Amino acid sequence: MDTHDRDSLLLLQLVALFQSTALQQMGKLKNPVTDTIERNLDQARISIDMIEMLKTKMKGNLSPDEDRTISAVLRDLRLNFVDESGKTDPSPAEGKEEGHS
């Protein structure tokens, strides 16, 4: 494996790390350390912003595959973030959501 291939693999692993962290922070994945669902949208926003910053700073230096992969990750995370932002924290007093999925 040459240096470029190794660097590409490391970059995509870094993006995947931020992606899984953001999904955990949105409550979409369990925290593997605590084995619980945790939700912190402010922290999720920071994780998404970190991926965006990497993409912006590396503009012109990404291969087409790297650019497509990072763009797809950002699109997926943003859609999930909007979905989670529209939800309220579940509480026993709130049970009257009108039937849409």
C-alpha positions in Angstrom: 0.0 0.0 0.0 1.5 3.3 -1.0 1.5 6.5 1.1 -1.5 8.0 -0.9 -3.6 4.9 -0.4 -2.7 4.8 3.3 -3.5 8.5 3.7 -6.9 8.0 1.9 -7.8 5.1 4.2 -6.8 7.0 7.3 -8.8 10.1 6.2 -11.9 8.0 5.6 -11.5 6.2 8.9 -11.3 9.6 10.6 -14.5 10.7 8.9 -16.1 7.4 10.0 -15.0 8.1 13.6 -16.7 11.5 13.5 -19.7 10.0 11.8 -20.3 7.3 14.5 -19.6 9.9 17.2 -22.3 12.2 15.7 -24.8 9.3 15.4 -24.2 8.4 19.1 -24.6 12.1 20.1 -27.9 12.2 18.2 -29.1 9.1 20.1 -29.1 7.0 16.9 -26.4 4.6 18.2 -25.6 3.3 21.7 -22.6 4.6 23.4 -20.3 1.5 23.5 -18.7 2.6 26.8 -21.9 3.1 28.7 -24.1 0.8 26.6 -26.8 3.5 26.7 -28.5 5.8 24.3 -27.4 9.4 24.9 -28.6 12.5 23.1 -26.7 15.8 22.9 -27.5 17.6 19.7 -25.1 20.5 20.4 -22.2 18.0 20.5 -23.6 16.2 17.4 -23.6 19.5 15.5 -19.9 20.0 16.5 -19.0 16.5 15.2 -20.8 17.3 11.9 -19.0 20.6 11.7 -15.7 18.9 12.1 -16.3 16.8 9.1 -17.4 19.8 7.1 -14.2 21.7 8.2 -12.0 18.8 7.1 -13.7 18.8 3.7 -13.4 22.6 3.3 -9.7 22.6 4.3 -8.9 19.8 2.0 -10.7 21.2 -1.0 -8.7 20.5 -4.1 -6.7 17.8 -2.4 -9.5 15.1 -2.2 -9.8 12.4 -4.8 -13.3 12.2 -6.4 -14.0 9.0 -4.3 -13.0 10.7 -1.1 -15.1 13.8 -1.9 -18.1 11.7 -2.8 -17.8 9.6 0.4 -17.4 12.6 2.7 -20.3 14.4 0.9 -22.5 11.3 1.4 -21.6 11.1 5.1 -22.4 14.8 5.6 -25.7 14.5 3.7 -26.7 11.5 5.9 -25.7 13.1 9.1 -27.5 16.4 8.3 -30.7 14.5 7.4 -30.5 12.6 10.7 -29.7 15.8 12.6 -32.8 17.5 11.2 -34.9 14.4 12.0 -33.6 14.4 15.6 -33.9 18.2 16.0 -37.6 17.9 15.2 -38.2 15.5 18.0 -38.9 16.5 21.6 -37.4 14.6 24.5 -39.8 11.9 25.5 -41.6 12.6 28.7 -44.5 10.7 30.3 -46.7 13.8 30.2 -46.4 14.0 26.4 -48.3 11.3 24.6 -50.4 13.0 22.1 -48.5 12.8 18.8 -50.7 12.8 15.8 -50.4 9.7 13.6 -47.6 10.2 11.2 -44.5 8.2 10.8 
